[in-house]
Amino acid sequence: MDHLTRVLTDFYGLEHTEVIPQQGGWAALAYRVQIDKQTYFLKVYEKSRASTPKWTALIDDYVPVLLWLEDHSSLRGKIPVPILTQDGYYQCEDDEGIYLLYEYIVGDTIADHELTKDQVRQLAEIVAELHRYGEEIPMLTSAMKESFDVPFLGSLRSILDADIPFDIREVMFHHTDRLKGLMHEVESLSEVLKGRNLRMALCHTDIHGWNLMSAGRQLKLIDWEGLKLAPVEADMMFFVEKPYFSEFMKIYTDTHPYYEVNFEALKFYQGRRRLEDVWEFTEQFLYDIQNDEERRSTLSSLRKELEEIVLTQ
Protein backbone atom coordinates (compact mmCIF):
# COMPACT_ATOMS: atom_id res chain seq x y z
CA MET A 1 0.00 0.00 0.00
CA ASP A 2 3.04 2.31 0.16
CA HIS A 3 2.52 3.29 -3.46
CA LEU A 4 -1.07 4.39 -2.78
CA THR A 5 -0.12 6.34 0.31
CA ARG A 6 2.41 8.26 -1.81
CA VAL A 7 -0.30 9.02 -4.39
CA LEU A 8 -2.55 10.37 -1.64
CA THR A 9 0.26 12.51 -0.23
CA ASP A 10 1.63 13.82 -3.52
CA PHE A 11 -1.69 14.61 -5.22
CA TYR A 12 -4.14 15.24 -2.37
CA GLY A 13 -1.89 16.37 0.47
CA LEU A 14 -3.19 13.56 2.70
CA GLU A 15 -0.50 12.23 5.02
CA HIS A 16 -0.33 9.31 7.47
CA THR A 17 -3.19 7.51 5.75
CA GLU A 18 -4.29 3.92 6.28
CA VAL A 19 -5.34 2.28 3.01
CA ILE A 20 -7.61 -0.75 3.24
CA PRO A 21 -8.70 -2.85 0.20
CA GLN A 22 -12.43 -3.01 -0.53
CA GLN A 23 -14.44 -5.06 -2.98
CA GLY A 24 -13.90 -3.42 -6.34
CA GLY A 25 -16.10 -3.38 -9.41
CA TRP A 26 -15.77 -4.31 -13.06
CA ALA A 27 -13.69 -1.29 -13.99
CA ALA A 28 -11.49 -0.49 -11.00
CA LEU A 29 -9.97 -1.50 -7.70
CA ALA A 30 -11.37 0.10 -4.55
CA TYR A 31 -9.81 1.20 -1.25
CA ARG A 32 -11.01 2.78 1.96
CA VAL A 33 -8.67 5.54 3.11
CA GLN A 34 -8.58 6.44 6.78
CA ILE A 35 -6.88 9.55 8.16
CA ASP A 36 -7.69 10.51 11.74
CA LYS A 37 -11.51 10.60 11.85
CA GLN A 38 -11.95 11.31 8.12
CA THR A 39 -12.69 8.49 5.65
CA TYR A 40 -12.30 8.55 1.87
CA PHE A 41 -12.89 6.15 -1.00
CA LEU A 42 -10.08 5.69 -3.54
CA LYS A 43 -10.85 4.29 -6.97
CA VAL A 44 -7.87 2.86 -8.88
CA TYR A 45 -7.92 2.11 -12.60
CA GLU A 46 -4.91 -0.08 -13.31
CA LYS A 47 -3.04 0.80 -16.50
CA SER A 48 -2.16 -2.87 -16.96
CA ARG A 49 -5.83 -3.70 -17.70
CA ALA A 50 -6.96 -3.61 -21.32
CA SER A 51 -10.30 -2.01 -20.41
CA THR A 52 -8.87 0.96 -18.48
CA PRO A 53 -8.69 3.42 -21.44
CA LYS A 54 -12.39 2.87 -22.07
CA TRP A 55 -13.39 3.66 -18.48
CA THR A 56 -11.09 6.64 -18.00
CA ALA A 57 -11.11 8.43 -21.38
CA LEU A 58 -14.03 10.72 -20.50
CA ILE A 59 -13.31 11.55 -16.84
CA ASP A 60 -12.66 15.20 -17.64
CA ASP A 61 -15.92 15.31 -19.63
CA TYR A 62 -18.37 13.56 -17.29
CA VAL A 63 -17.14 14.80 -13.91
CA PRO A 64 -17.97 18.49 -14.68
CA VAL A 65 -21.49 17.34 -15.61
CA LEU A 66 -21.83 15.53 -12.27
CA LEU A 67 -20.68 18.67 -10.46
CA TRP A 68 -23.23 20.71 -12.42
CA LEU A 69 -25.99 18.24 -11.53
CA GLU A 70 -25.03 18.42 -7.87
CA ASP A 71 -25.43 22.20 -7.94
CA HIS A 72 -28.43 22.55 -10.27
CA SER A 73 -30.66 19.51 -9.76
CA SER A 74 -32.29 17.56 -6.96
CA LEU A 75 -29.56 14.88 -7.26
CA ARG A 76 -27.38 16.49 -4.59
CA GLY A 77 -26.58 13.85 -1.99
CA LYS A 78 -27.67 11.06 -4.34
CA ILE A 79 -24.61 10.94 -6.60
CA PRO A 80 -20.90 10.91 -5.63
CA VAL A 81 -18.53 13.52 -7.04
CA PRO A 82 -14.72 13.31 -6.94
CA ILE A 83 -12.56 15.38 -4.61
CA LEU A 84 -10.23 17.68 -6.54
CA THR A 85 -6.48 17.21 -6.35
CA GLN A 86 -4.30 19.93 -4.83
CA ASP A 87 -3.82 21.27 -8.38
CA GLY A 88 -7.56 21.39 -9.04
CA TYR A 89 -7.86 18.31 -11.28
CA TYR A 90 -10.63 15.69 -11.19
CA GLN A 91 -8.15 12.81 -11.45
CA CYS A 92 -4.49 12.05 -11.02
CA GLU A 93 -2.24 9.41 -12.53
CA ASP A 94 1.19 7.84 -12.52
CA ASP A 95 2.84 4.97 -14.39
CA GLU A 96 0.69 2.38 -12.61
CA GLY A 97 -2.80 3.80 -12.57
CA ILE A 98 -5.39 6.55 -12.75
CA TYR A 99 -6.98 7.62 -9.46
CA LEU A 100 -10.21 9.25 -8.29
CA LEU A 101 -10.87 10.13 -4.65
CA TYR A 102 -14.33 10.48 -3.07
CA GLU A 103 -15.91 11.04 0.28
CA TYR A 104 -16.63 7.62 1.77
CA ILE A 105 -20.26 6.51 1.65
CA VAL A 106 -21.25 4.76 4.86
CA GLY A 107 -23.79 2.22 3.72
CA ASP A 108 -24.40 -1.07 1.95
CA THR A 109 -24.35 -2.01 -1.70
CA ILE A 110 -27.72 -3.32 -2.84
CA ALA A 111 -25.91 -6.04 -4.85
CA ASP A 112 -28.30 -8.93 -5.56
CA HIS A 113 -30.90 -7.97 -2.94
CA GLU A 114 -34.38 -6.99 -4.00
CA LEU A 115 -35.16 -3.29 -3.82
CA THR A 116 -37.69 -2.25 -1.22
CA LYS A 117 -40.75 -0.29 -2.32
CA ASP A 118 -39.19 2.91 -1.00
CA GLN A 119 -35.92 2.18 -2.83
CA VAL A 120 -37.85 1.64 -6.09
CA ARG A 121 -39.47 5.03 -5.54
CA GLN A 122 -36.12 6.69 -4.90
CA LEU A 123 -34.50 5.02 -7.90
CA ALA A 124 -37.34 6.12 -10.19
CA GLU A 125 -37.02 9.69 -8.88
CA ILE A 126 -33.25 9.71 -9.43
CA VAL A 127 -33.54 8.41 -13.00
CA ALA A 128 -36.46 10.71 -13.81
CA GLU A 129 -34.51 13.73 -12.54
CA LEU A 130 -31.40 12.72 -14.50
CA HIS A 131 -33.44 12.34 -17.69
CA ARG A 132 -34.77 15.90 -17.36
CA TYR A 133 -31.43 17.20 -18.63
CA GLY A 134 -30.06 16.94 -22.15
CA GLU A 135 -28.02 18.91 -24.65
CA GLU A 136 -29.39 22.19 -23.32
CA ILE A 137 -27.28 22.09 -20.14
CA PRO A 138 -24.50 24.72 -20.17
CA MET A 139 -21.72 22.13 -20.28
CA LEU A 140 -19.59 20.69 -23.06
CA THR A 141 -21.17 17.27 -23.73
CA SER A 142 -20.21 16.48 -27.34
CA ALA A 143 -17.71 13.78 -26.30
CA MET A 144 -20.45 12.02 -24.31
CA LYS A 145 -23.10 12.02 -27.04
CA GLU A 146 -24.39 8.66 -28.24
CA SER A 147 -23.22 7.78 -31.74
CA PHE A 148 -24.82 4.29 -31.89
CA ASP A 149 -21.44 2.91 -32.92
CA VAL A 150 -20.35 -0.53 -31.74
CA PRO A 151 -16.56 -0.18 -32.04
CA PHE A 152 -15.61 -3.49 -30.41
CA LEU A 153 -17.49 -5.67 -32.91
CA GLY A 154 -14.57 -5.84 -35.33
CA SER A 155 -12.30 -7.11 -32.57
CA LEU A 156 -14.91 -9.62 -31.38
CA ARG A 157 -15.43 -10.94 -34.93
CA SER A 158 -11.69 -11.39 -35.44
CA ILE A 159 -11.47 -13.35 -32.17
CA LEU A 160 -14.23 -15.72 -33.28
CA ASP A 161 -12.20 -16.60 -36.38
CA ALA A 162 -8.77 -16.54 -34.73
CA ASP A 163 -6.59 -19.28 -33.28
CA ILE A 164 -7.33 -18.60 -29.60
CA PRO A 165 -6.44 -20.67 -26.51
CA PHE A 166 -8.32 -23.95 -26.25
CA ASP A 167 -10.17 -23.18 -23.01
CA ILE A 168 -11.81 -20.00 -24.31
CA ARG A 169 -12.40 -21.48 -27.76
CA GLU A 170 -14.23 -24.38 -26.10
CA VAL A 171 -16.50 -21.96 -24.22
CA MET A 172 -17.31 -19.88 -27.32
CA PHE A 173 -17.53 -22.62 -29.95
CA HIS A 174 -21.20 -23.61 -29.50
CA HIS A 175 -22.33 -19.97 -29.37
CA THR A 176 -20.59 -18.59 -32.46
CA ASP A 177 -23.65 -18.58 -34.71
CA ARG A 178 -25.81 -16.91 -32.05
CA LEU A 179 -23.14 -14.27 -31.46
CA LYS A 180 -22.83 -13.50 -35.15
CA GLY A 181 -26.60 -13.26 -35.45
CA LEU A 182 -26.81 -10.81 -32.57
CA MET A 183 -23.94 -8.76 -33.99
CA HIS A 184 -25.77 -8.46 -37.32
CA GLU A 185 -28.99 -7.43 -35.55
CA VAL A 186 -27.24 -4.78 -33.44
CA GLU A 187 -25.42 -3.36 -36.45
CA SER A 188 -28.71 -3.11 -38.36
CA LEU A 189 -30.40 -1.31 -35.45
CA SER A 190 -27.39 0.98 -35.19
CA GLU A 191 -27.87 2.16 -38.76
CA VAL A 192 -31.61 2.66 -38.22
CA LEU A 193 -31.12 4.73 -35.06
CA LYS A 194 -28.42 6.90 -36.64
CA GLY A 195 -31.07 8.09 -39.05
CA ARG A 196 -33.62 8.97 -36.37
CA ASN A 197 -34.05 12.32 -34.67
CA LEU A 198 -34.17 11.08 -31.07
CA ARG A 199 -34.19 13.17 -27.91
CA MET A 200 -30.93 12.77 -26.00
CA ALA A 201 -30.94 12.91 -22.21
CA LEU A 202 -28.28 12.35 -19.59
CA CYS A 203 -28.15 8.61 -18.89
CA HIS A 204 -26.10 6.62 -16.38
CA THR A 205 -26.05 3.53 -18.70
CA ASP A 206 -25.06 0.99 -16.01
CA ILE A 207 -27.84 0.86 -13.41
CA HIS A 208 -27.81 -2.37 -11.41
CA GLY A 209 -27.60 -3.48 -7.79
CA TRP A 210 -23.82 -3.25 -7.59
CA ASN A 211 -24.00 0.43 -8.55
CA LEU A 212 -26.68 1.23 -5.97
CA MET A 213 -25.96 1.93 -2.31
CA SER A 214 -28.26 2.34 0.65
CA ALA A 215 -26.85 4.98 3.00
CA GLY A 216 -29.27 5.16 5.89
CA ARG A 217 -32.60 5.81 4.20
CA GLN A 218 -31.03 7.40 1.12
CA LEU A 219 -30.43 5.46 -2.09
CA LYS A 220 -27.32 6.54 -3.99
CA LEU A 221 -26.38 5.81 -7.60
CA ILE A 222 -22.62 5.35 -7.99
CA ASP A 223 -20.03 4.58 -10.72
CA TRP A 224 -20.72 7.18 -13.41
CA GLU A 225 -18.01 6.25 -15.94
CA GLY A 226 -20.66 5.50 -18.54
CA LEU A 227 -22.52 8.84 -18.30
CA LYS A 228 -23.85 9.69 -21.77
CA LEU A 229 -26.23 11.85 -23.71
CA ALA A 230 -28.43 9.14 -25.17
CA PRO A 231 -32.02 8.02 -25.70
CA VAL A 232 -33.38 7.14 -22.26
CA GLU A 233 -33.66 3.47 -23.27
CA ALA A 234 -29.93 3.36 -22.45
CA ASP A 235 -31.16 3.32 -18.83
CA MET A 236 -34.62 1.82 -19.28
CA MET A 237 -33.11 -1.45 -20.49
CA PHE A 238 -32.19 -2.20 -16.89
CA PHE A 239 -35.78 -1.95 -15.65
CA VAL A 240 -38.14 -3.35 -18.30
CA GLU A 241 -37.81 -6.95 -17.10
CA LYS A 242 -37.81 -6.17 -13.38
CA PRO A 243 -40.86 -7.14 -11.28
CA TYR A 244 -41.08 -3.55 -10.05
CA PHE A 245 -41.14 -2.01 -13.56
CA SER A 246 -44.79 -0.90 -13.45
CA GLU A 247 -44.29 0.76 -10.05
CA PHE A 248 -41.08 2.38 -11.33
CA MET A 249 -42.93 3.78 -14.36
CA LYS A 250 -45.77 5.22 -12.28
CA ILE A 251 -43.23 7.40 -10.50
CA TYR A 252 -41.07 8.07 -13.56
CA THR A 253 -44.04 9.30 -15.61
CA ASP A 254 -44.93 11.85 -12.93
CA THR A 255 -41.91 13.72 -14.33
CA HIS A 256 -42.12 12.47 -17.93
CA PRO A 257 -45.86 12.00 -18.57
CA TYR A 258 -45.54 11.62 -22.36
CA TYR A 259 -42.76 9.03 -22.35
CA GLU A 260 -43.24 5.91 -24.47
CA VAL A 261 -40.64 3.18 -24.85
CA ASN A 262 -38.78 3.26 -28.17
CA PHE A 263 -38.50 -0.49 -28.78
CA GLU A 264 -35.86 -0.18 -31.51
CA ALA A 265 -33.59 1.76 -29.15
CA LEU A 266 -34.39 -0.64 -26.32
CA LYS A 267 -33.47 -3.67 -28.41
CA PHE A 268 -30.28 -1.98 -29.61
CA TYR A 269 -29.10 -1.21 -26.07
CA GLN A 270 -29.98 -4.67 -24.78
CA GLY A 271 -28.11 -6.34 -27.62
CA ARG A 272 -25.11 -4.04 -27.51
CA ARG A 273 -24.80 -4.53 -23.76
CA ARG A 274 -24.79 -8.34 -24.08
CA LEU A 275 -22.15 -8.20 -26.78
CA GLU A 276 -20.10 -5.67 -24.83
CA ASP A 277 -20.10 -7.92 -21.77
CA VAL A 278 -18.95 -10.87 -23.90
CA TRP A 279 -16.17 -8.74 -25.37
CA GLU A 280 -15.09 -7.41 -21.95
CA PHE A 281 -14.66 -10.93 -20.53
CA THR A 282 -12.95 -12.14 -23.70
CA GLU A 283 -10.59 -9.16 -23.61
CA GLN A 284 -9.79 -9.75 -19.95
CA PHE A 285 -9.00 -13.41 -20.57
CA LEU A 286 -6.82 -12.79 -23.62
CA TYR A 287 -4.99 -9.61 -22.69
CA ASP A 288 -5.02 -8.99 -18.92
CA ILE A 289 -2.49 -10.57 -16.58
CA GLN A 290 -4.54 -13.04 -14.53
CA ASN A 291 -3.71 -15.91 -12.22
CA ASP A 292 -5.33 -19.33 -12.66
CA GLU A 293 -8.21 -18.55 -10.31
CA GLU A 294 -8.95 -15.24 -12.05
CA ARG A 295 -8.88 -16.93 -15.46
CA ARG A 296 -11.34 -19.57 -14.28
CA SER A 297 -13.63 -16.86 -12.91
CA THR A 298 -13.45 -14.89 -16.18
CA LEU A 299 -14.27 -18.01 -18.21
CA SER A 300 -17.21 -18.76 -15.93
CA SER A 301 -18.55 -15.22 -16.37
CA LEU A 302 -18.08 -15.44 -20.14
CA ARG A 303 -19.95 -18.75 -20.27
CA LYS A 304 -22.82 -17.22 -18.29
CA GLU A 305 -23.07 -14.25 -20.68
CA LEU A 306 -23.09 -16.52 -23.72
CA GLU A 307 -25.82 -18.68 -22.21
CA GLU A 308 -27.88 -15.54 -21.54
CA ILE A 309 -27.68 -14.65 -25.22
CA VAL A 310 -29.07 -18.08 -26.12
CA LEU A 311 -31.93 -17.65 -23.66
CA THR A 312 -32.91 -14.18 -24.86
CA GLN A 313 -32.86 -14.82 -28.61
C-alpha positions in Angstrom: 0.0 0.0 0.0 3.0 2.3 0.2 2.5 3.3 -3.5 -1.1 4.4 -2.8 -0.1 6.3 0.3 2.4 8.3 -1.8 -0.3 9.0 -4.4 -2.6 10.4 -1.6 0.3 12.5 -0.2 1.6 13.8 -3.5 -1.7 14.6 -5.2 -4.1 15.2 -2.4 -1.9 16.4 0.5 -3.2 13.6 2.7 -0.5 12.2 5.0 -0.3 9.3 7.5 -3.2 7.5 5.7 -4.3 3.9 6.3 -5.3 2.3 3.0 -7.6 -0.8 3.2 -8.7 -2.8 0.2 -12.4 -3.0 -0.5 -14.4 -5.1 -3.0 -13.9 -3.4 -6.3 -16.1 -3.4 -9.4 -15.8 -4.3 -13.1 -13.7 -1.3 -14.0 -11.5 -0.5 -11.0 -10.0 -1.5 -7.7 -11.4 0.1 -4.6 -9.8 1.2 -1.2 -11.0 2.8 2.0 -8.7 5.5 3.1 -8.6 6.4 6.8 -6.9 9.6 8.2 -7.7 10.5 11.7 -11.5 10.6 11.8 -11.9 11.3 8.1 -12.7 8.5 5.6 -12.3 8.6 1.9 -12.9 6.1 -1.0 -10.1 5.7 -3.5 -10.8 4.3 -7.0 -7.9 2.9 -8.9 -7.9 2.1 -12.6 -4.9 -0.1 -13.3 -3.0 0.8 -16.5 -2.2 -2.9 -17.0 -5.8 -3.7 -17.7 -7.0 -3.6 -21.3 -10.3 -2.0 -20.4 -8.9 1.0 -18.5 -8.7 3.4 -21.4 -12.4 2.9 -22.1 -13.4 3.7 -18.5 -11.1 6.6 -18.0 -11.1 8.4 -21.4 -14.0 10.7 -20.5 -13.3 11.6 -16.8 -12.7 15.2 -17.6 -15.9 15.3 -19.6 -18.4 13.6 -17.3 -17.1 14.8 -13.9 -18.0 18.5 -14.7 -21.5 17.3 -15.6 -21.8 15.5 -12.3 -20.7 18.7 -10.5 -23.2 20.7 -12.4 -26.0 18.2 -11.5 -25.0 18.4 -7.9 -25.4 22.2 -7.9 -28.4 22.6 -10.3 -30.7 19.5 -9.8 -32.3 17.6 -7.0 -29.6 14.9 -7.3 -27.4 16.5 -4.6 -26.6 13.8 -2.0 -27.7 11.1 -4.3 -24.6 10.9 -6.6 -20.9 10.9 -5.6 -18.5 13.5 -7.0 -14.7 13.3 -6.9 -12.6 15.4 -4.6 -10.2 17.7 -6.5 -6.5 17.2 -6.3 -4.3 19.9 -4.8 -3.8 21.3 -8.4 -7.6 21.4 -9.0 -7.9 18.3 -11.3 -10.6 15.7 -11.2 -8.2 12.8 -11.5 -4.5 12.1 -11.0 -2.2 9.4 -12.5 1.2 7.8 -12.5 2.8 5.0 -14.4 0.7 2.4 -12.6 -2.8 3.8 -12.6 -5.4 6.6 -12.8 -7.0 7.6 -9.5 -10.2 9.2 -8.3 -10.9 10.1 -4.7 -14.3 10.5 -3.1 -15.9 11.0 0.3 -16.6 7.6 1.8 -20.3 6.5 1.7 -21.3 4.8 4.9 -23.8 2.2 3.7 -24.4 -1.1 2.0 -24.4 -2.0 -1.7 -27.7 -3.3 -2.8 -25.9 -6.0 -4.8 -28.3 -8.9 -5.6 -30.9 -8.0 -2.9 -34.4 -7.0 -4.0 -35.2 -3.3 -3.8 -37.7 -2.3 -1.2 -40.8 -0.3 -2.3 -39.2 2.9 -1.0 -35.9 2.2 -2.8 -37.9 1.6 -6.1 -39.5 5.0 -5.5 -36.1 6.7 -4.9 -34.5 5.0 -7.9 -37.3 6.1 -10.2 -37.0 9.7 -8.9 -33.3 9.7 -9.4 -33.5 8.4 -13.0 -36.5 10.7 -13.8 -34.5 13.7 -12.5 -31.4 12.7 -14.5 -33.4 12.3 -17.7 -34.8 15.9 -17.4 -31.4 17.2 -18.6 -30.1 16.9 -22.1 -28.0 18.9 -24.6 -29.4 22.2 -23.3 -27.3 22.1 -20.1 -24.5 24.7 -20.2 -21.7 22.1 -20.3 -19.6 20.7 -23.1 -21.2 17.3 -23.7 -20.2 16.5 -27.3 -17.7 13.8 -26.3 -20.4 12.0 -24.3 -23.1 12.0 -27.0 -24.4 8.7 -28.2 -23.2 7.8 -31.7 -24.8 4.3 -31.9 -21.4 2.9 -32.9 -20.3 -0.5 -31.7 -16.6 -0.2 -32.0 -15.6 -3.5 -30.4 -17.5 -5.7 -32.9 -14.6 -5.8 -35.3 -12.3 -7.1 -32.6 -14.9 -9.6 -31.4 -15.4 -10.9 -34.9 -11.7 -11.4 -35.4 -11.5 -13.3 -32.2 -14.2 -15.7 -33.3 -12.2 -16.6 -36.4 -8.8 -16.5 -34.7 -6.6 -19.3 -33.3 -7.3 -18.6 -29.6 -6.4 -20.7 -26.5 -8.3 -23.9 -26.3 -10.2 -23.2 -23.0 -11.8 -20.0 -24.3 -12.4 -21.5 -27.8 -14.2 -24.4 -26.1 -16.5 -22.0 -24.2 -17.3 -19.9 -27.3 -17.5 -22.6 -29.9 -21.2 -23.6 -29.5 -22.3 -20.0 -29.4 -20.6 -18.6 -32.5 -23.7 -18.6 -34.7 -25.8 -16.9 -32.1 -23.1 -14.3 -31.5 -22.8 -13.5 -35.2 -26.6 -13.3 -35.5 -26.8 -10.8 -32.6 -23.9 -8.8 -34.0 -25.8 -8.5 -37.3 -29.0 -7.4 -35.6 -27.2 -4.8 -33.4 -25.4 -3.4 -36.5 -28.7 -3.1 -38.4 -30.4 -1.3 -35.5 -27.4 1.0 -35.2 -27.9 2.2 -38.8 -31.6 2.7 -38.2 -31.1 4.7 -35.1 -28.4 6.9 -36.6 -31.1 8.1 -39.1 -33.6 9.0 -36.4 -34.1 12.3 -34.7 -34.2 11.1 -31.1 -34.2 13.2 -27.9 -30.9 12.8 -26.0 -30.9 12.9 -22.2 -28.3 12.4 -19.6 -28.1 8.6 -18.9 -26.1 6.6 -16.4 -26.0 3.5 -18.7 -25.1 1.0 -16.0 -27.8 0.9 -13.4 -27.8 -2.4 -11.4 -27.6 -3.5 -7.8 -23.8 -3.3 -7.6 -24.0 0.4 -8.5 -26.7 1.2 -6.0 -26.0 1.9 -2.3 -28.3 2.3 0.6 -26.8 5.0 3.0 -29.3 5.2 5.9 -32.6 5.8 4.2 -31.0 7.4 1.1 -30.4 5.5 -2.1 -27.3 6.5 -4.0 -26.4 5.8 -7.6 -22.6 5.4 -8.0 -20.0 4.6 -10.7 -20.7 7.2 -13.4 -18.0 6.2 -15.9 -20.7 5.5 -18.5 -22.5 8.8 -18.3 -23.8 9.7 -21.8 -26.2 11.8 -23.7 -28.4 9.1 -25.2 -32.0 8.0 -25.7 -33.4 7.1 -22.3 -33.7 3.5 -23.3 -29.9 3.4 -22.5 -31.2 3.3 -18.8 -34.6 1.8 -19.3 -33.1 -1.5 -20.5 -32.2 -2.2 -16.9 -35.8 -2.0 -15.7 -38.1 -3.3 -18.3 -37.8 -7.0 -17.1 -37.8 -6.2 -13.4 -40.9 -7.1 -11.3 -41.1 -3.5 -10.1 -41.1 -2.0 -13.6 -44.8 -0.9 -13.4 -44.3 0.8 -10.1 -41.1 2.4 -11.3 -42.9 3.8 -14.4 -45.8 5.2 -12.3 -43.2 7.4 -10.5 -41.1 8.1 -13.6 -44.0 9.3 -15.6 -44.9 11.9 -12.9 -41.9 13.7 -14.3 -42.1 12.5 -17.9 -45.9 12.0 -18.6 -45.5 11.6 -22.4 -42.8 9.0 -22.4 -43.2 5.9 -24.5 -40.6 3.2 -24.8 -38.8 3.3 -28.2 -38.5 -0.5 -28.8 -35.9 -0.2 -31.5 -33.6 1.8 -29.1 -34.4 -0.6 -26.3 -33.5 -3.7 -28.4 -30.3 -2.0 -29.6 -29.1 -1.2 -26.1 -30.0 -4.7 -24.8 -28.1 -6.3 -27.6 -25.1 -4.0 -27.5 -24.8 -4.5 -23.8 -24.8 -8.3 -24.1 -22.1 -8.2 -26.8 -20.1 -5.7 -24.8 -20.1 -7.9 -21.8 -19.0 -10.9 -23.9 -16.2 -8.7 -25.4 -15.1 -7.4 -21.9 -14.7 -10.9 -20.5 -12.9 -12.1 -23.7 -10.6 -9.2 -23.6 -9.8 -9.8 -19.9 -9.0 -13.4 -20.6 -6.8 -12.8 -23.6 -5.0 -9.6 -22.7 -5.0 -9.0 -18.9 -2.5 -10.6 -16.6 -4.5 -13.0 -14.5 -3.7 -15.9 -12.2 -5.3 -19.3 -12.7 -8.2 -18.6 -10.3 -9.0 -15.2 -12.1 -8.9 -16.9 -15.5 -11.3 -19.6 -14.3 -13.6 -16.9 -12.9 -13.4 -14.9 -16.2 -14.3 -18.0 -18.2 -17.2 -18.8 -15.9 -18.6 -15.2 -16.4 -18.1 -15.4 -20.1 -19.9 -18.7 -20.3 -22.8 -17.2 -18.3 -23.1 -14.2 -20.7 -23.1 -16.5 -23.7 -25.8 -18.7 -22.2 -27.9 -15.5 -21.5 -27.7 -14.7 -25.2 -29.1 -18.1 -26.1 -31.9 -17.6 -23.7 -32.9 -14.2 -24.9 -32.9 -14.8 -28.6 
